[in-house]
Amino acid sequence: MSDETTNGTPAQPNSAQPAVRLQILTQYIRDLSFENAVAQKGLPSGDVQPEIGVQVSLDARKRQVDNQYEVISKFRVQSVNSKDKSPIFLCELDYGGIFHIEGVPEDQLHPFLMIECPRMMFPFVRRIISDMTRDGGFPPFNMDPVDFVALYRQEISRRAQAERPSDQPLS
């Protein structure tokens, strides 16, 4: 199969825009903690009805080396007893990656860093959190996939609202 336009002439590759190159140079646990409140308080497991909440935040920065960026995803998984909201466990993970990125236009770099890079690291984060909850004495918590596009849009919207003067009417 050949690249042709509808009139039969060969399509010219768009040489103005270079191909995107993304390489994960390294991934690492930056910070990790797990607290088992049930074991510390000595509560019988029959009295526990878990309710789990997940919070995610992201950060990215350019490194001193050309085309290299560090992306940090922070996950806070907290389980409380639905009966009385007493803590069951708390797992906090800061997970980082160093990426080499070329060919992404400057105006698209920020969303690329905050969406694509965390999406690539997520399976590793999910496994670490699953292992931590299991090793902490609980059933493994298999976190649902995170919609990093929606997360990015929420953050952009939050920033836009924060920058709007308070005396300006909402439209």
Number of C-alpha atoms within 10 A of each C-alpha: 3 6 11 11 10 8 7 8 9 11 12 9 8 8 7 6 10 11 11 10 10 16 12 15 12 11 16 14 14 13 11 15 11 17 17 17 16 18 14 9 10 8 12 9 10 6 9 17 15 17 14 16 11 14 10 14 15 20 13 18 13 13 13 8 8 10 13 19 21 19 22 26 23 19 20 17 19 19 21 20 17 14 11 9 12 14 19 25 22 18 19 19 22 19 23 24 21 21 21 17 18 16 13 16 12 8 8 9 14 14 15 16 21 21 18 13 25 23 16 12 19 17 12 13 22 17 14 19 23 18 16 22 21 13 12 16 12 14 12 16 17 13 16 8 10 13 10 20 15 11 16 17 12 12 14 13 12 11 11 10 12 10 9 11 8 9 6 7 7 7 3
